[in-house]
Amino acid sequence: MASDYPLLHALSRLLGWSYFLCWGISFYPQLIHNYQRKSVTGLAVDYFTINVFGFACYTVSCLLFLFSPLVREEYARRHPNAPEPTVRGNDLAFAAHALLISIATLCQFYFFNYTRNASQRLSGPMAAIILGSLATIAISCTLVNGANWTWLDVVRRFFISLCGALFCSRSRFWFLACCARCGRVSWTRVMRCGTCRFISTDLSGPKDGMGCDPAPAAGLAGYG
């Protein structure tokens, strides 16, 4: 129990709000940079769309763990030795703040007349991942019976959907990035599914030891 270890409890709270502050600040440079240059060229719609979806799932799950008596009761019944969920206020603050900033950044693609390339659009695979995740959550809601499958399991589907969507999107980006380095796909296609602060599209530069152009890879430093 937290009351048994007050120092560790205080340290946990301090670290929790510290990560919220540090990680929360990290969302602003891209938003501000887009505003200053009135452009979203070089960024991927897929990345910011999955951010909105992921942080929406995270926010809903935090809200339920913190404020739903039913979910908290089911959690306590399933974990009698540690009946209180580990989700805290800083988790909700981070999720809600990240969701709002992600929505604001995604809106810069559509509502403020910022410069945008025609190729910057949501890809089919990413749309399928999001729809599949939503379908998983919807199906899990229909399976609730209060015994073998509870609302706690539904809440956990939000976490699984978030992790699965992020894993698929990042894996696809790095796969296409590796293909692009060897000239198998265009860097424009890579930009559609990942986020790069800068990607060189000049493929006429010197090749590395494997016959691949190293110049575009420098742009991957800004990924994520």
Buried (B, 14 or more C-beta within 10 A) or exposed (E): EEEEEEEEEEEBBEEBBEEBEEEBEEBEEBBEEBBEEEBBEBBBBBBBBBBBBBBBBBBBBBBBBBEBEEBBBBBBEEEEEEEEBEBBEBBBBBBBBBBBBBBBBBEBBEEEEBEBBEEBBBBEBBEEBBEBBBEBBEEBEEEBEEEEBBBBBBBEBBEBBBEBBBEBBBEBBBEBBBBBBEEEBBBEBBBBBBBBBEBBEEBEEEEEEEEBBBBBBEBBEBBE
